[in-house]
Amino acid sequence: MAHAHQGPAAETASAVAQESGSITRPVPPSGSDDRPQLETHRVWDAGTRWFHWINALSVIALAVVGYVILHAGDLGIGNAGKVTLKTVHSLIGYVFALNLIWRIVWAFFGNRYARWRAILPGGPGYLHAMRSYIAAFLAGHPQRYVGHNPLGRIGVALLLSLIVIQALTGLVLAGTDLFYPPFGHWVAQWVAAPGVDPSTLAPYSPEMYDKTAFDSMRALRKPFAAVHLYSFYLLIAVAILHIAAVVITEIREGGSIISAMFTGKKIISGRPMDRSEP
């Protein structure tokens, strides 16, 4: 059987598509099907995908352990058990914080869809793009984006802000509760009783603390603990809204949004709105 041979124009189009990070899927000849072509776009690089799933698993683990810590008294957990729980919570928190640092760095070096200008709201034409996106979505003709759509960028900014707050307040609490780094060394020096080596301080050991200094430290700790707790509730709420928005957008727009965070590729019908950006 003879094989069809692509002409120069087809070969050029194929090369352009591969260079831009998209692969056009073949459709029947013109006249037999007027549906837009489906294109596979490379979007989420490995660094972004690793951050996403490590962050998701960390948040789930922190929520479970944090809930147990919060209700330790009702569950009959003693001081030794609380120390164990807080230690586990802090270790997971370090993974959470290091993963955040990785994402901040990667926003300078990742692909175009991983960088700050593609994930945060703002920039030339952003408000117009957002109004256009909302209008098209409500009209039932949603605009497709390879990266985050204009509303999605607001969600990303909110999630990242809450994650930063969680990481910073969590590090403070790890220092005040367990004398863990990066602040534990200074806290221990502050609250150690006269004649007690700060490096030997242990949690829930009041005999090792200077009472006045310890009470002052706890007073300083209190607002950090409150912000940590309530911002986590807000983070969970925003994460649930994020998941709901992804599912709704997947249904309305397609684009294999969910699978793209596993494969790194989106399949989109028609030309995406952000394909023409530099």
N, C-alpha and C positions, 0 to 999 in steps of 0.2 A: 504494500500500500504506500502511495506517495505521501510524504510529509509536507504540510503547508510551510512556506518560507516567509518569514517576516520581511517586509520592505524596510528601507532606511528610516522612514518616518516612525514606524512602529518600534524599531530598535532604539531610536533616539528617545522616544517617549518612555520606553522601559528603563533606559539608563537614567533619565531625569527622575523618575519615580524612585528608583533605588537610592540615588544620591540624596533625595530629600527625606529619606527614612520611611517611605511608604511603598507598598507593593500593591499594584492594581490587580484585582481579580478579574479574569476574563468574563464578559457577558455575551449573550447572543448577538448576532449582527444587528445593526440598526434597522428598525422596522419591525423586528420580532418581539422586542421588549424595550419599553421606554423608561424602565426603572433606573435610578442612578447607580453608577458603579459602586461596588464595595471596595474599600481600600484598607489595607492593614498598615497601621502607623505605629512605629516604635515610639513609645512615650515614656514609661517609667523605667529608668535605668536600675541596675542591680542595687546601687547604694540607696536609692529611694525606697525600693521594695523591702530591703532588709530593715531599714528604719521603721517602716510602717508596721511590719508584723512583730518586730521586737517591741515596739511601743505598745501595740495592741495587747500582746501577751503580758507585758509588764503592768499595764493599767488594770487588767483583769486580776492578776496575782496580787497587786497592791490593794485593790478593792476588797478582795476576800480576806487577806490578812488584816487589813485595817479595820474591817468590820468586826473581826474577832477581838482585836485589841480594844476597840471602842466599847465592846460589851463584855470585856473580860470579867468584870465583877459579877455580872448576872450569870456568867457561865461557870463561876466558881474557880477561876484561874488565879493562882497565887502570884507572888512577886517573881519567883523563878520562871514561871511560865510566861509572864509578861515580858521579862527580859529576853527570853527565847523568841517570842513573837516579834518584839521590836527589833531584834537582831536580824531575823529573816526579812522583816519589812524593810529595814535599812539596806541590806545587801541587794534586795531587788531594786530598791530606790537608786542605788549606785549604778546599776545597769541602766535604769530608766534615765538618769542624768547623763551618763556617758553617751547613751544613744542620742539624746537631745543635742549634746555638743557635736556629735558626728553629723547630725542633720544640719546644724547651723553652718558647719564648715562645708558640707557638701553643697549647700545652696550657693556657694561661690565657684565650685568646680564641677558640679554635675552637668547633665545635658540641659538643653534650653528649657525643658519643662520642669526641671528640678530647681531652677535658680530663683532668686528672690523676686525678680520682676514678673515671673510667671506664676508665683504662688501667693503673693500678697496683693491686696487691692491697691489701686492707685496707678498713676502713670498717665501719659497723654491718651485721651480718648476713653479712659476707663468708665466714666459716668455714662457717656453715650452708649458704650458697649453694654453696660448693665441694663440701661433702659430698653435697649433694643432686644436684649436677651429675654427680659421679663415679658415684654410685649409679644414676642414670637412664641414664647412658652405658653402664655395664656391663650393665644390665638390657635394653639394646636399645631403650630409649625415650628417646633423648637430648633434653635440654631445648634449645630454640632461644634464641639471643641475637642481637639486632641488632648490638650492639657486641662487645667481647671477652668471652668466657665466663670464669668464674672461674679456670680453669687457664691460659687464654690470657693473663690479666693477669700471672701469674707469669712466663710466657715473655717478655712485653713488658718487665717490670722487669729481668729478667736481660740481655736484649739491650741495653736502654738503658744499664745499668750498664757493660757491656763496651764499648759505643761511647764512653761518656764516658772510660773508662780509655784507650782507644786514642787518642782525640783529645788528651788531656792529655799522655800520654807521647810521642806523635808530635810535638807542638809543642816539647817539650824536646829531642828528638833533632834536629829541624830546626835548633834553635839551636846545639846542640853540634857538629853535623856540617857545616852549611852557613852558620852564623851568620845564620840567618833569624829574623825576628820570630816571636813576641813576646820571646824570650829571647836571641836572637843578639847584640844590642847589648852586653848585660852579659857574655856569654861572651867576646866578642871583646876587651873591655876587660880581662878577667881574664887571658887567655892571650897577648896580644900581647907580643912581645919588646920590650925597651927601645928606644926610637927608632922603633918601627914604629907607624904610624897604625892603630888598631884597625879603622877603616872600610875599610881596604884588605886585610884578611885574606882569604885564599883557602883553600878546603879542600885537604887533602893538601899543605900547604906548610910543612913543619916548620921551615924556615929563618926563618919569620916568627913563630914561637911561642917563648915562654919555656918551656923544657922542664919545669921544676918545676911551673909553673902548669898547663901542658897535661896533665901526668900526673895532677895533682890533679883537673882537670876530667874526664878520662876515667874516673877512679875514681868520681866522682860520677855520671857518665853510665851506668855499667855496670848498676846495678839498674833504671834506667828502660828501658834496652834490653831487659833480660830480661823485665820485666813487659810491655813492648810486644809482644815476640815471642810469649810464651806465652799472653797474653790474646787475641792474634789467633787462635791455634790454637783456643782455647776459643770465640771468637766464630764461627769457621767451623763448629765442631761444633754450637753452639746454633742457628745459622742453618739448618743441614741438618735438625736436629730440628724447627725451626719450619716449614720447608717440608713435612716429613713429616706434622706435626700438622695443617697446613692441608688437605693432601690427604685424610687420614683423616677429618677432621671434615666435609669436603665430601662424602665418600662416605656417611658415617653419618648426617649431619644435613641435607645439602643446604644451601640458603641462598645458593648462588652466591657463596661466599666469595672465590674467586679473581677472578672477573670484577668483584666489587664494588670491588676496588682499582683497577680501570680506570674503571668507571662511577660509583662512589660509591653504588651501590644494591644492596641484598640482596633476594632474593625468598624469603620464608619462609612455610612452611605452619603455620598455627595462630598463636596469640598468643605473641610472644616474652617471655621471662622478664623482660627489662629494659625493657619498654614502660611499665610502671607507675611507673618511677622518676621523680622530679621533674626 
